[in-house]
Amino acid sequence: MSSIAKNYKRRNISFTKGKGSFLYTHSGTKYLDFVQGIAVNSLGHTNPALVNAINKQSKKLWHVSNSFKIPEGEELARKLTSKTFASAVIFQNSGAEATEAAIKVARRYFYSIGQSKKNRILCIKNSFHGRTIAAINASGSKKMTEGFGPKVAGFDHFEFGNHVELKKKITNQTAAIMIEPIMGEGGIKVIPTWCLKEIRKICDNKKILLILDEVQCGIGRSGKFFSYEYANIKPDIVPIAKGIGGGFPIGAVLMTKKVSKAMVPGTHGSTFGGNPLAMSVGNAVMDEIFKKGFLSKVKSNSRYFISELNIIKNKFPKIIKEIRGVGLLLGIQLHHDQTKFIENLLKNKLLTIRAGENVIRILPPLNVNKKEIDMALKIIKNVCKSYNN
Ligand SMILES: *Cc1c(COP(=O)(O)O)cnc(C)c1O
């Protein structure tokens, strides 16, 4: 009997070892892991560069309070800002903390310029921004908020893709629009680049902030460091987490200089956020992702993977409805519930994970190789074949 509460429906399988794209059970059974902790192990399991970084730092210094300077964090913040729109960073420990911090930054910005009435956040209905009380209310999904008491005020919602409704929902109290450029949990729903461009324009016209939640789709997952880069726009605030720690818990909120001015001493904090151990791992992840050719490899592997998945889709149109995604944030949408299909993939030693709209999420490590992609394709095809019989 497990003493862990049942808030997860766990599969009856556990692992004792991981290496690159693979996981191993106690008895040595090998699985191709295309979940990677849900886009967390961006460089695969026990990546030597990360093992080295954590080993080295663990012998020097683990944790000091944020009331002292932390050079490892200064370095990671410098890396994050030099590669992106941002000029300031606040470190956290998780995605939900990062999205909450993003909301706080947006509100505090308007407060600091004497417009404290502007404090409402406009989000896509049934999006995903984490599991804290505020974040579930931002997500606006009944499944997540039900039974958790009074609604947290200050959130409005619009339906995915409905720009008319989006414009209508903006009032003189709206501080920011917060969206995932690629909705991960929701079913790998990609917001088209023209749409992101339009939303940026709307924000400019209405003088509100644009928060892009890159917790799942960021850190190279899309083939660019941030997925919004495909739209050639600049956000005001970006929460990140998952991939930046490569398996070590790190969250952060990135912001422009303009809004960062509002975050004066005492406005926000985190005991663990940005500690030397976490930061040294984050620095190693950044160095790997920005190595020459790394992101172009993600893109070429993605092109190959998507085109091969579409070939399978065309062979089995009664099973697969659509192939979705960008980079290595991919989804196979089925016509019917995906539970059984995911189980069959697992039986064939391929690990995947569900998302909304009958989607099977495929999240290989960013440094996956073609041979491993071929292994996955073969398993997916075989499972499709077994359905046709
Ligand atoms: C996973 C996720 C979060 C929450 O991250 P946690 O680390 O689980 O708190 C927030 N936003 C998006 C888009 C996510 O995918």
The ligand as an SDF file (V2000), in Angstrom:
LIG
                    3D

 15 15  0  0  0  0  0  0  0  0999 V2000
    3.7420   22.4950  -16.5880 C   0  0  0  0  0  0  0  0  0  0  0  0
    3.2260   23.8400  -16.8480 C   0  0  0  0  0  0  0  0  0  0  0  0
    3.0340   24.7790  -15.8170 C   0  0  0  0  0  0  0  0  0  0  0  0
    3.2130   24.4270  -14.3670 C   0  0  0  0  0  0  0  0  0  0  0  0
    4.4730   23.9980  -14.0570 O   0  0  0  0  0  0  0  0  0  0  0  0
    4.7560   23.2560  -12.6430 P   0  0  0  0  0  0  0  0  0  0  0  0
    6.2370   23.1730  -12.5950 O   0  0  0  0  0  0  0  0  0  0  0  0
    4.0750   21.9280  -12.7200 O   0  0  0  0  0  0  0  0  0  0  0  0
    4.1880   24.0990  -11.5740 O   0  0  0  0  0  0  0  0  0  0  0  0
    2.6500   26.0530  -16.1700 C   0  0  0  0  0  0  0  0  0  0  0  0
    2.4230   26.3960  -17.4470 N   0  0  0  0  0  0  0  0  0  0  0  0
    2.5840   25.5140  -18.4620 C   0  0  0  0  0  0  0  0  0  0  0  0
    2.3370   25.9630  -19.8650 C   0  0  0  0  0  0  0  0  0  0  0  0
    2.9540   24.2080  -18.1970 C   0  0  0  0  0  0  0  0  0  0  0  0
    3.0650   23.3240  -19.1890 O   0  0  0  0  0  0  0  0  0  0  0  0
  1  2  1  0
  2  3  1  0
  2 14  2  0
  3  4  1  0
  3 10  2  0
  4  5  1  0
  5  6  1  0
  6  7  2  0
  6  8  1  0
  6  9  1  0
 10 11  1  0
 11 12  2  0
 12 13  1  0
 12 14  1  0
 14 15  1  0
M  END
$$$$
